[in-house]
Amino acid sequence: MDQSDLNLLQTVPSYHLQAVMRVRHIPLSPLVLGNNLNLTANTSSSASASPLATSAVAEEIGQYLFESQGIEQILQELGSAQWLILAELVACGGRANSRDLALYFSLSGQLHAPKRADTSADQRPFQSGSLLLPPQYPPAHPHGPFEEALRHLLALGLVFWGKQTNFAGREYSSGTHDGVLIVPQAVRTTVHAYQQQQASETKVHEKSEQIPESFWRAQRLLYLYWSLVASRNEGLALVNNGLLGRTALRLIIEQLAEKEQQKSSFDTDPIRSEIHLPRFLFIRQLLMQLGLLYERQGTLYAASAPAESFFALSINERVRRCYQLYAETTFWNELGFLPDVIVRPGPEPLEPAHNEVLNNRQQVLERILSEQTNEKVNIAAFIARTKLYYPYLLFPRHYGARAERYSSASNPYGWDFRLRRGWLTHREGWHMVEGSFIRAIVTGPLQWLGLVDCEQEDGLQVFTFSPDALWIMGHDQLVGPEIPWGRLIVQPNFELVVLAPVSEALLVRLDRFAERISLEHVAQYRLTKASVTRAIQHGLSADSIQQILTEAAGDEIPQNIHYSVGEWERQARRVELWPQMTLLEVADPALLDELLADEETRKLFGRRLSERQVEIPLAQRTAVQQLFWRRNYLPAQTDVAERSDSDARREPQWRLHVDGLLEPLYPVLDLYLVAEVGQFTTRDEATGWPLVSAHSVQQALEQGKSLEQMQHFLQSYCEAGIPGSLMIRLKLWGRGYAEQSQIRVERAPLLHLSAEILQDLQADNELNELLGSQVETTGRLVHVAEQNLERVLDLLRERGFLL
């Protein structure tokens, strides 16, 4: 016998054990009679009853009381109400509050038909403007169906009260107490075995042969939201807190209302924030988690390639991925959407959910999945039942007293939870906070994803599972039925019609080069010059557009469509400006033919412009470099602008000495820079470093490299630039001084005068005989002190000047 069962028996009053033994026809042994003399006394007051004195007596009674065959025989004789209560207690772990259990059976109507006229506000479907009220617990009546069934279970010894139950002078076996009911471990084990024997016919949920309509609606809304963002080249503006601005929000409301009656239900005047439209906020965050939308510099943009891959999946697979993202990530926080509960300070609009919220969300989803029914489920009854299984939902007991869990100091969130009309009490708080959390899961993401359908029936808010929802939520790989997607009809008047059922993957492709006219059961598009030109600007070509139309139509497209698309492309490409593109030029056209013929490497390149040139998208530049490295090529990089901004972003690689040696600054240098510096340097035999010499510079000039390029390279990639003395020699070697590299020393006195005066002096015969030749005006004259003249001449000869 389990030790917990033994401890439980020691807390039971002896008069109740006597009554149980009489009902179960258990004989009294001498040990029991000798240790419990008052066991045979006629004791009716629980206040004067004493518990068992020793564990030996309790163990002997337990051997008879918890014998499996005897328990199984009693289970077969139980009534339906008694069995329902016992089975529910066992299912929730063998421990639950009696009044919480009574509330669940009262709301579910399993013990008796519920009274429709007495439905409380908590059972009505939630609306944003309605006042949510906690349920009314049923009064404990001695002759009520729940209390009588519970009394019978207590009398049979299948259920016991917890030791903290206050009996208030009433008998132990009364079913009206407000306390914890405990099912012994031995009874639970026997009940589990008995249930397995009786479960010969289990409900098997067959896979639906058709896609549920709710799945279609949910996935169509995902596509419409993405398509709306994709149609805005400038994106949708976001405010500082990450929510959509009012202009973008109004656009979302106007464009995404699927029916006219839904449009009329949206009153955009009071809606000032995206937080007031939780469904659209959830859809946007889900699309961002899927990678179909992204935020950049305060603006929301759409991603085309991930969208085409996602919408190409089956409907069931898309729903499964969306559900897994919601169930396993923290992007959605239900605590920000609790009705009629004030949370202070509360979560920020886009604050990720607390890990405790994520864990409890998964627990609620497990409870929803355990329903395993195709019938309608009362949400209020489901909330009451969940409390039996998870009484500490959202608020773990180790954070503080249970009665204080709604204060900031006693919960993991650091928030205060209170009603709009006052503080939360212990019992009503669970249904207002934890219950609203459960309601937000069911009526929120699960309904938005199409997994459940919520409706109002006879004043009660109920939900039903969509076909295949249990398979998807159960993490089973569900292979949906093959859907014969509607084909595309290309009409000669440039109209495109997609027949039902419409594939979102095809719509994503058509959105790139056609204008959508309508989207209901069929989709209507129109090809225009503006739409095709826009597609070409975004990287499409006439061939790719025609290929998409041909594959979707399953036949050749009309000739006028074929010709017009090609002509529009030619007109659009008369003048093209391609930013952020790389041009690859090869010496051997055969190498380019080989790369473009290979399916693996073809995707790295863009258009082929000539037999030697091809475009490389900026995103594939690194991959192309690695491709050539693997083929033992070191492709040279040439910028169109010699002094591009990219040069400044590279670090210096050498330190240039006055003798022309380039000392490396790092053990491993940039391979491209090493290859370029080798074009105008030689290798120094003593150090192995590159050396700038007259011969290497002249050889580089003969090969077509200019002196300006060499100077710019050394200034950019040498620490501290080029020394002054080396700059002079470099220009002399590279003929940087043109024909005026010779210096003439003028030792005679010079006259500094204007050209007009010189002309008049030369006209004077007497002065003209005394004047010398005129100094050339192309040069410059500089004063040199007589004592420094010889030193200057020596240095000029050392630098390489001819005097």
C-alpha positions in Angstrom: 0.0 0.0 0.0 1.2 3.5 -0.9 2.5 5.6 2.1 0.3 8.5 1.0 -2.8 6.3 1.4 -1.7 5.2 4.8 -1.2 8.9 5.9 -4.6 9.7 4.4 -6.3 7.0 6.5 -4.7 8.3 9.7 -6.5 11.7 9.2 -9.9 10.2 8.8 -12.2 10.2 11.9 -12.7 6.7 13.3 -16.5 6.9 13.2 -16.3 7.4 9.4 -13.9 4.5 9.0 -16.4 2.4 10.9 -19.2 3.4 8.6 -17.0 2.6 5.5 -16.1 -0.8 6.9 -19.7 -1.6 7.5 -20.8 -0.5 4.0 -17.9 -2.5 2.4 -18.5 -5.5 4.7 -14.9 -5.4 6.0 -14.5 -7.6 9.2 -12.9 -6.0 12.3 -9.8 -7.7 13.4 -8.7 -8.0 17.1 -5.9 -5.5 16.4 -8.4 -2.9 15.3 -10.8 -3.6 18.2 -7.9 -3.5 20.7 -6.5 -0.2 19.5 -9.8 1.6 18.7 -12.3 0.9 21.5 -14.5 3.8 20.4 -14.7 2.3 16.9 -17.8 0.4 17.9 -19.4 3.3 19.7 -22.3 5.0 18.0 -20.6 8.3 17.3 -22.4 10.8 15.2 -20.5 14.0 15.9 -17.3 14.6 14.0 -16.2 17.0 16.6 -15.8 14.2 19.2 -14.4 11.7 16.8 -10.7 10.8 17.1 -8.4 9.7 14.3 -6.7 6.3 14.2 -4.0 6.0 16.9 -1.4 3.9 15.1 -0.3 3.3 11.6 -0.5 -0.5 12.1 -4.3 -0.2 12.4 -4.5 2.0 9.4 -2.4 -0.4 7.4 -4.6 -3.4 8.2 -7.8 -1.5 7.3 -6.1 -0.2 4.1 -5.3 -3.8 3.0 -9.0 -4.5 2.9 -10.2 -1.1 1.9 -7.8 -0.7 -1.1 -7.9 -4.2 -2.4 -8.0 -3.9 -6.2 -10.6 -6.6 -6.8 -12.9 -5.1 -4.2 -12.6 -1.6 -5.7 -13.2 -2.9 -9.2 -16.4 -4.6 -8.0 -17.6 -1.4 -6.4 -16.8 0.6 -9.6 -19.1 -1.7 -11.6 -22.0 -0.9 -9.2 -21.5 2.9 -9.3 -24.2 5.1 -10.7 -23.6 7.4 -13.7 -23.3 10.5 -11.5 -20.9 8.8 -9.0 -18.8 7.5 -11.8 -18.5 10.8 -13.6 -17.3 12.6 -10.4 -14.8 9.8 -9.5 -13.5 9.7 -13.1 -13.0 13.4 -13.2 -11.2 13.5 -9.9 -8.9 10.7 -11.1 -8.3 12.5 -14.4 -7.3 15.8 -12.7 -4.7 14.1 -10.5 -6.8 12.7 -7.7 -7.1 16.1 -5.9 -9.6 19.0 -6.4 -11.7 21.5 -4.6 -15.3 20.2 -4.1 -17.0 23.5 -5.0 -14.9 23.9 -8.1 -15.9 20.4 -9.1 -19.5 21.2 -8.4 -19.3 24.3 -10.6 -17.9 22.3 -13.5 -20.7 19.8 -13.4 -23.2 22.5 -13.0 -22.0 24.4 -16.1 -21.4 21.2 -18.2 -24.9 19.9 -17.3 -23.6 16.3 -17.1 -25.4 15.5 -13.8 -28.6 17.3 -14.9 -29.8 19.5 -17.8 -28.6 23.1 -17.3 -31.2 25.8 -16.9 -30.9 28.2 -19.9 -32.6 31.0 -18.1 -30.1 31.1 -15.3 -27.0 31.5 -17.5 -24.6 34.0 -16.0 -22.7 36.7 -17.8 -19.6 34.5 -17.8 -21.3 32.0 -20.0 -22.3 34.5 -22.6 -19.9 35.1 -25.6 -17.3 37.8 -24.9 -17.8 41.1 -26.7 -15.5 44.1 -26.3 -18.2 46.3 -25.0 -19.9 43.8 -22.6 -19.1 43.4 -18.9 -17.6 40.1 -18.0 -18.7 38.7 -14.7 -17.5 35.6 -12.8 -19.8 32.6 -12.6 -22.2 32.0 -9.7 -21.1 28.9 -7.8 -24.0 26.5 -7.2 -25.3 26.4 -3.6 -24.3 23.3 -1.6 -27.6 21.5 -1.1 -27.7 18.3 0.9 -30.1 16.7 -1.6 -28.5 18.0 -4.7 -27.4 15.5 -7.4 -23.7 16.4 -7.0 -23.8 16.3 -3.1 -25.6 13.0 -3.0 -23.3 11.4 -5.5 -20.3 12.7 -3.5 -21.7 11.4 -0.2 -22.0 8.0 -1.7 -18.4 8.0 -2.8 -17.3 9.1 0.6 -19.3 6.3 2.2 -17.7 3.7 0.0 -14.2 5.0 0.9 -13.3 5.9 -2.7 -12.9 9.6 -1.9 -11.7 11.4 1.3 -11.6 14.9 2.5 -8.3 16.7 2.9 -7.1 17.3 6.5 -7.6 21.1 6.2 -11.3 20.8 5.5 -13.5 22.6 8.0 -16.4 20.3 8.9 -18.1 22.9 11.2 -19.8 20.2 13.3 -21.2 18.3 10.3 -20.6 14.7 9.6 -17.5 13.7 7.5 -19.5 12.0 4.7 -21.5 15.1 3.9 -21.1 16.3 0.3 -21.7 19.9 1.2 -18.3 20.8 2.6 -16.0 23.3 0.9 -12.7 21.5 0.9 -10.2 19.4 -1.1 -11.3 16.0 -2.2 -8.6 13.3 -2.4 -8.7 10.0 -4.2 -6.3 7.4 -2.8 -3.5 6.2 -5.0 -4.8 2.6 -4.9 -8.2 3.8 -6.1 -6.7 5.8 -8.9 -4.6 2.9 -10.1 -7.7 0.6 -10.2 -9.8 3.3 -11.9 -7.2 3.7 -14.7 -7.1 -0.1 -15.2 -10.9 -0.3 -15.2 -11.1 2.6 -17.8 -8.7 0.8 -20.1 -10.8 -2.3 -20.0 -14.0 -0.4 -20.7 -12.4 1.6 -23.5 -13.0 -1.0 -26.2 -14.5 1.5 -28.5 -12.4 4.6 -28.7 -13.3 7.6 -30.7 -11.1 7.8 -33.8 -11.1 11.2 -35.5 -11.0 10.5 -39.2 -9.1 12.8 -41.4 -11.3 15.0 -43.5 -11.3 14.5 -47.3 -11.8 18.3 -47.8 -10.0 21.3 -46.5 -12.1 23.1 -43.8 -13.5 26.4 -44.8 -12.0 28.0 -41.7 -8.5 27.0 -42.9 -9.2 28.7 -46.3 -10.4 31.9 -44.6 -7.4 32.1 -42.2 -4.8 31.5 -45.0 -6.5 33.9 -47.3 -6.3 36.6 -44.7 -2.6 35.9 -44.3 -2.2 36.3 -48.1 -4.3 39.5 -48.2 -2.3 41.2 -45.4 1.0 40.2 -47.1 -0.2 41.4 -50.5 -1.3 44.7 -49.1 2.1 45.4 -47.7 3.8 44.1 -50.8 1.8 46.5 -53.0 3.2 49.5 -51.1 6.6 50.2 -52.4 7.3 52.6 -49.6 6.0 50.1 -47.0 3.8 50.8 -44.0 5.0 53.3 -41.5 5.4 52.2 -37.9 5.4 54.5 -34.8 8.0 54.5 -32.1 6.4 51.7 -30.1 6.4 49.4 -33.1 2.7 49.6 -33.9 1.2 50.7 -37.3 0.5 54.4 -37.7 -3.0 55.6 -38.0 -2.9 56.0 -41.8 -1.5 52.5 -42.3 -4.0 51.1 -39.8 -6.9 52.7 -41.6 -5.6 51.2 -44.8 -5.5 47.7 -43.2 -9.1 48.1 -42.0 -10.5 49.3 -45.3 -8.6 46.7 -47.5 -8.9 43.6 -45.3 -12.7 43.6 -44.5 -13.7 40.5 -46.4 -17.5 41.4 -46.6 -19.5 44.6 -46.7 -21.1 43.8 -43.4 -17.7 43.4 -41.8 -16.7 46.8 -43.3 -19.7 48.4 -41.7 -18.9 46.8 -38.3 -15.5 48.6 -38.2 -15.8 52.1 -36.8 -12.4 53.5 -37.5 -13.0 56.8 -35.6 -12.4 55.5 -32.1 -9.7 53.1 -33.2 -6.5 55.0 -32.6 -4.0 52.2 -32.2 -3.4 48.8 -33.7 -3.7 47.3 -30.2 -7.5 47.8 -30.5 -7.6 45.3 -33.4 -5.9 42.3 -31.9 -6.7 40.0 -34.8 -4.8 42.1 -37.3 -2.0 42.7 -34.8 -1.7 38.9 -34.4 -1.7 38.4 -38.2 1.0 40.9 -38.7 3.2 39.4 -35.9 2.6 35.9 -37.3 3.7 37.0 -40.8 6.9 38.6 -39.3 7.6 35.3 -37.5 7.1 33.4 -40.8 9.6 35.8 -42.4 7.0 37.1 -44.9 7.2 40.6 -43.4 10.1 42.5 -41.9 10.8 45.8 -40.3 13.6 48.1 -41.4 14.2 51.7 -40.1 10.7 52.1 -38.8 8.9 50.8 -41.9 7.1 47.5 -42.6 8.1 45.7 -45.8 7.0 42.5 -47.5 9.5 39.7 -48.5 8.7 38.1 -51.9 10.8 35.0 -52.0 9.8 33.6 -48.6 6.1 34.3 -49.4 6.2 32.3 -52.6 7.8 29.4 -50.8 5.3 29.5 -47.9 2.1 29.8 -49.9 3.3 26.9 -52.2 2.9 24.6 -49.2 -0.4 22.7 -48.6 -3.1 24.3 -46.6 -2.8 21.9 -43.7 1.0 22.3 -43.6 0.6 26.1 -43.5 -1.9 25.9 -40.7 0.4 23.5 -38.8 3.4 25.9 -39.1 1.3 28.8 -37.9 0.0 26.9 -34.9 3.4 25.7 -33.9 4.8 29.2 -34.0 2.0 30.4 -31.8 2.3 27.5 -29.4 6.1 27.5 -29.1 7.2 31.1 -29.3 6.6 34.2 -27.3 5.6 36.7 -30.0 2.0 36.9 -28.8 1.1 37.9 -25.2 -2.5 37.1 -24.1 -2.0 39.1 -20.8 -2.4 42.3 -22.9 -5.9 41.4 -23.9 -7.7 40.4 -20.7 -11.2 41.9 -20.7 -12.5 44.0 -17.7 -9.2 43.5 -15.9 -6.8 46.4 -15.3 -3.1 45.3 -15.4 -0.6 47.8 -14.0 1.8 48.6 -15.4 1.0 45.8 -17.8 2.9 44.6 -20.9 4.1 46.9 -23.7 2.2 46.6 -27.0 4.8 44.3 -28.6 6.4 42.9 -25.5 7.1 39.2 -25.8 5.2 36.9 -23.5 6.7 35.8 -20.2 8.1 32.3 -20.1 5.4 31.5 -17.5 2.7 32.6 -20.0 4.2 30.4 -22.7 4.3 27.3 -20.4 0.8 27.9 -19.2 -0.4 28.5 -22.8 0.9 25.0 -23.7 -0.9 23.5 -20.7 -4.2 25.1 -21.9 -3.6 23.8 -25.4 -3.1 20.3 -24.0 -6.4 20.6 -22.1 -8.1 21.8 -25.3 -6.6 18.9 -27.2 -7.7 16.4 -24.5 -11.4 17.3 -25.2 -11.2 15.0 -28.3 -14.8 15.7 -29.2 -16.7 16.8 -32.3 -19.5 18.3 -30.2 -19.8 21.8 -29.0 -17.9 22.7 -25.9 -19.2 25.3 -23.4 -16.3 27.7 -22.8 -17.4 28.6 -19.3 -17.5 24.8 -18.4 -14.1 24.3 -20.1 -12.6 27.1 -17.9 -14.1 25.6 -14.8 -12.7 22.2 -15.7 -9.3 23.6 -16.4 -9.2 25.0 -12.9 -9.4 21.4 -11.6 -6.3 20.5 -13.5 -4.2 23.7 -13.1 -5.4 25.6 -10.0 -2.1 27.6 -10.1 -2.4 28.6 -13.8 -0.3 31.7 -14.5 0.6 32.2 -10.9 3.0 29.5 -9.4 2.6 28.9 -5.7 6.2 29.6 -4.8 5.9 33.3 -5.7 3.6 34.0 -2.7 0.4 33.3 -1.0 -2.5 32.3 -3.3 -4.8 35.0 -1.9 -2.2 37.6 -2.8 -1.2 36.4 -6.2 -2.8 39.4 -8.0 -0.5 41.9 -6.3 2.8 42.9 -7.9 5.0 41.4 -5.1 3.4 37.9 -5.4 3.6 37.0 -9.1 6.4 36.6 -11.6 5.3 39.5 -13.7 5.5 42.3 -11.2 2.1 43.6 -12.1 -1.1 44.4 -10.2 -4.3 42.7 -11.4 -7.6 44.3 -10.4 -11.1 44.7 -11.7 -12.5 47.9 -13.1 -14.9 47.9 -10.2 -12.5 46.9 -7.4 -10.0 44.3 -6.2 -10.1 40.7 -7.2 -11.2 38.1 -4.6 -9.6 34.7 -4.4 -12.4 32.7 -6.1 -13.7 35.2 -8.7 -10.1 36.2 -9.6 -9.4 32.8 -11.1 -12.3 33.1 -13.6 -11.6 36.8 -14.4 -7.8 36.5 -14.9 -6.9 32.9 -15.5 -10.3 32.3 -17.1 -9.9 35.3 -19.4 -6.5 34.0 -20.4 -8.1 30.7 -21.5 -10.8 32.6 -23.3 -8.3 34.7 -25.1 -6.5 31.6 -26.4 -9.7 30.0 -27.7 -11.5 33.0 -29.1 -8.2 34.6 -30.2 -5.4 32.7 -32.0 -7.1 29.3 -32.2 -10.2 30.9 -33.9 -8.1 33.2 -36.0 -6.1 30.3 -37.3 -9.3 28.4 -38.2 -8.7 25.6 -35.7 -11.9 26.2 -33.7 -15.2 27.9 -34.5 -16.8 30.0 -31.8 -20.5 30.9 -31.7 -23.3 31.7 -29.4 -25.9 29.1 -28.6 -28.9 29.7 -26.2 -27.0 32.4 -24.4 -23.8 30.3 -24.0 -20.5 30.8 -25.8 -19.4 27.5 -27.2 -16.6 26.4 -29.5 -16.2 23.4 -31.8 -13.1 21.9 -33.4 -12.7 22.3 -37.1 -12.1 19.1 -39.1 -8.5 18.0 -39.0 -7.8 20.5 -36.1 -7.1 17.8 -33.6 -4.6 16.2 -36.0 -2.8 19.5 -36.5 -2.8 20.4 -32.8 -1.6 16.9 -32.0 1.6 17.4 -34.0 0.8 14.7 -36.4 2.1 14.9 -39.9 -1.2 15.4 -41.7 -1.0 14.9 -45.5 -3.9 16.8 -46.8 -5.9 15.8 -49.8 -4.6 16.6 -53.3 -6.3 19.9 -54.3 -7.0 20.3 -58.0 -6.1 24.0 -58.1 -8.0 26.1 -60.5 -6.1 26.9 -63.7 -5.3 30.3 -65.1 -7.2 31.7 -68.1 -5.2 34.2 -70.2 -7.5 36.2 -72.3 -6.5 38.3 -75.4 -7.9 41.5 -73.8 -5.0 41.2 -71.2 -7.4 39.9 -68.4 -6.2 37.0 -66.3 -8.8 34.8 -64.5 -7.9 32.2 -61.9 -10.6 29.7 -61.4 -11.6 28.3 -58.0 -10.0 26.9 -55.9 -7.5 29.7 -56.1 -3.9 29.0 -55.1 -2.3 31.7 -53.0 1.1 30.7 -54.5 -0.2 31.6 -57.9 -1.6 34.8 -56.6 1.8 35.8 -55.2 3.4 35.3 -58.6 0.7 37.2 -60.4 0.9 40.1 -58.0 4.5 40.7 -59.1 3.5 41.7 -62.7 -0.3 42.2 -62.9 -2.9 44.4 -61.2 -5.5 42.6 -59.1 -9.1 43.6 -59.9 -11.1 41.3 -57.5 -10.6 38.3 -55.4 -13.6 36.2 -54.3 -14.2 32.6 -55.4 -12.2 33.5 -58.5 -9.4 36.0 -58.9 -9.3 38.6 -61.7 -6.1 40.3 -62.8 -5.2 42.6 -65.7 -1.9 43.0 -67.5 -0.8 46.6 -68.1 2.3 48.3 -69.3 2.7 49.9 -65.9 2.5 46.6 -64.0 4.9 44.8 -66.4 7.4 47.8 -66.2 7.2 47.7 -62.4 8.0 44.0 -62.4 11.0 44.5 -64.7 12.3 47.2 -62.4 12.1 44.6 -59.6 14.2 42.0 -61.5 11.7 40.1 -63.6 12.0 39.6 -67.3 9.6 39.1 -70.2 10.7 35.5 -70.5 10.0 34.8 -66.8 6.6 36.4 -67.0 5.6 34.4 -70.1 6.9 31.2 -68.4 4.7 31.8 -65.3 1.6 32.5 -67.5 2.3 29.4 -69.7 2.8 27.0 -66.7 -0.3 28.3 -64.9 -2.5 28.2 -68.0 -1.3 24.8 -69.1 -1.3 26.0 -72.7 0.2 28.6 -74.9 -0.7 32.2 -74.2 -2.2 34.4 -76.9 0.2 35.9 -79.4 -0.7 39.5 -78.7 0.1 38.9 -75.0 3.4 37.3 -75.9 4.4 40.2 -78.2 3.1 43.0 -75.9 5.0 41.7 -72.9 8.2 41.5 -74.9 7.7 45.0 -76.4 7.0 46.5 -73.0 10.3 45.0 -71.7 12.2 46.5 -74.6 10.8 49.9 -73.9 11.5 49.6 -70.2 15.1 48.6 -70.8 16.1 51.4 -73.2 17.7 53.3 -70.3 18.4 51.2 -67.2 20.1 52.1 -63.9 21.0 49.1 -61.9 22.2 50.0 -58.4 24.2 47.7 -56.2 25.1 45.3 -59.1 28.4 43.6 -59.8 29.7 43.0 -63.3 31.8 39.9 -63.9 34.1 39.8 -67.0 36.1 36.7 -67.9 38.9 36.3 -70.4 37.7 33.0 -71.7 34.0 32.8 -72.7 34.1 29.0 -72.2 34.4 29.5 -68.5 31.2 31.6 -68.4 29.4 29.0 -70.6 30.3 26.3 -68.1 29.2 28.3 -65.1 25.8 29.2 -66.6 25.2 25.7 -67.8 25.6 24.2 -64.3 22.3 24.3 -62.4 24.0 24.8 -59.1 26.0 27.8 -60.2 23.5 29.3 -62.6 21.4 30.7 -59.7 24.4 32.8 -58.6 24.3 35.0 -61.7 21.9 37.4 -63.3 21.6 38.4 -67.0 24.4 37.6 -69.4 25.2 40.8 -71.2 27.8 39.5 -73.6 29.9 36.4 -74.2 32.4 37.7 -71.6 30.2 39.6 -69.2 27.4 38.6 -66.8 25.6 40.3 -63.9 26.1 39.2 -60.3 23.4 40.3 -57.7 24.9 42.0 -54.7 23.7 39.2 -52.4 25.6 36.6 -54.4 28.9 38.4 -54.6 30.6 36.6 -51.8 29.3 33.2 -53.0 30.8 33.9 -56.5 34.2 34.8 -55.0 34.2 31.5 -53.1 33.3 29.7 -56.2 36.3 31.1 -58.1 38.6 30.4 -55.1 37.6 26.7 -55.2 38.5 26.7 -58.9 42.0 28.2 -58.1 41.0 31.7 -59.5 41.7 34.9 -57.7 39.3 37.4 -59.4 40.4 41.0 -59.4 38.0 43.5 -58.0 37.7 46.8 -60.0 35.6 49.7 -58.8 34.1 52.0 -61.5 35.3 55.0 -59.5 38.9 54.9 -58.7 38.5 56.7 -55.4 35.4 54.9 -54.3 34.1 55.0 -50.7 34.8 51.3 -50.3 38.5 52.0 -50.3 38.3 53.9 -47.1 36.6 51.0 -45.3 39.7 48.8 -45.8 42.5 48.9 -43.2 46.1 49.7 -44.1 48.2 46.6 -44.8 51.8 48.0 -44.9 54.1 50.6 -43.5 56.0 52.3 -46.4 59.7 53.1 -45.7 61.7 55.9 -47.4 63.7 53.3 -49.3 60.5 51.9 -50.9 60.1 48.8 -48.7 56.5 47.9 -47.7 56.6 46.3 -44.2 53.5 44.1 -43.6 51.4 45.1 -40.6 49.7 41.7 -40.2 50.8 38.1 -40.6 48.0 37.5 -43.2 47.2 40.3 -45.6 44.2 41.0 -47.9 44.7 38.7 -50.9 43.3 41.2 -53.3 45.5 44.0 -52.1 48.6 41.7 -52.2 47.7 40.8 -55.8 47.4 44.5 -56.7 50.5 45.7 -55.0 52.5 43.1 -56.9 51.7 44.9 -60.2 54.1 47.7 -59.4 56.6 46.3 -56.9 59.4 43.7 -56.8 60.3 41.3 -54.1 63.2 42.4 -51.9 65.6 39.4 -51.6 66.8 40.4 -48.1 63.4 40.8 -46.3 61.0 39.2 -48.8 58.9 42.4 -48.6 57.5 44.2 -51.6 59.8 47.0 -52.9 58.9 50.0 -54.9 61.8 50.7 -57.3 62.4 52.6 -60.5 62.4 49.4 -62.5 59.1 48.2 -61.0 57.4 51.5 -61.5 58.5 51.8 -65.2 57.4 48.2 -65.8 54.0 48.9 -64.3 53.7 52.0 -66.6 54.4 49.9 -69.6 51.7 47.4 -68.6 49.1 50.2 -68.5 49.0 51.2 -64.9 49.1 54.9 -64.2 51.2 56.8 -61.7 48.0 58.2 -60.1 46.7 54.7 -59.4 49.9 53.7 -57.7 50.0 56.8 -55.6 46.4 56.4 -54.6 47.0 52.7 -53.6 50.0 53.5 -51.5 48.3 56.5 -49.8 45.2 54.3 -49.0 46.8 51.1 -47.8 50.1 52.2 -46.3 50.1 53.4 -42.7 51.0 57.2 -42.6 50.9 57.3 -46.5 53.9 57.9 -48.7 57.1 59.6 -47.2 57.9 63.0 -48.8 61.3 61.9 -50.2 59.9 58.7 -51.7 57.0 60.7 -53.3 59.6 62.8 -55.2 61.5 59.7 -56.4 58.2 58.0 -57.3 57.2 60.9 -59.5 60.6 61.0 -61.1 60.4 57.2 -61.9 56.9 57.5 -63.2 57.6 60.7 -65.2 55.2 62.6 -63.0 57.0 65.9 -63.6 56.5 65.5 -67.4 59.4 67.2 -69.3 60.4 69.6 -66.5 62.2 67.3 -64.2 65.5 69.3 -64.7 66.5 72.0 -62.3 68.7 74.9 -63.3 70.6 77.0 -60.8 70.5 80.7 -61.6 73.5 82.4 -59.9 73.3 85.9 -61.6 71.3 88.7 -60.1 67.6 88.8 -61.3 65.2 91.7 -61.8 61.6 91.2 -60.7 59.4 93.5 -62.9 56.2 93.4 -64.9 56.0 92.3 -68.5 55.1 95.8 -69.7 58.3 97.3 -68.0 60.4 94.5 -69.5 59.1 95.2 -72.9 60.0 98.9 -72.6 63.5 98.1 -71.3 64.2 95.8 -74.1 63.3 98.6 -76.5 66.0 100.8 -75.0 69.2 99.9 -76.9 71.5 100.9 -74.1 69.7 98.8 -71.4 69.0 96.0 -73.8 72.8 95.4 -74.2 73.2 95.1 -70.4 70.3 92.7 -69.8 70.5 88.9 -70.2 68.0 86.3 -71.4 64.6 86.1 -70.0 63.8 83.3 -67.5 61.1 80.9 -68.7 57.7 81.6 -67.2 56.7 77.9 -67.0 59.0 77.3 -64.0 59.1 78.7 -60.5 61.8 80.7 -58.8 62.6 80.2 -55.1 65.1 82.0 -52.9 68.0 80.0 -51.5 70.5 81.5 -49.0 74.1 81.5 -50.2 75.3 79.4 -47.3 72.6 76.7 -48.0 73.0 76.4 -51.7 75.6 73.6 -51.8 73.5 71.4 -49.3 70.4 71.9 -51.4 72.2 70.9 -54.6 73.5 67.7 -52.9 70.1 66.7 -51.7 68.6 67.4 -55.2 71.2 65.1 -56.8 70.4 62.4 -54.2 66.8 62.6 -55.0 67.5 62.0 -58.7 67.2 65.5 -60.2 69.5 66.6 -63.0 71.2 70.0 -62.3 
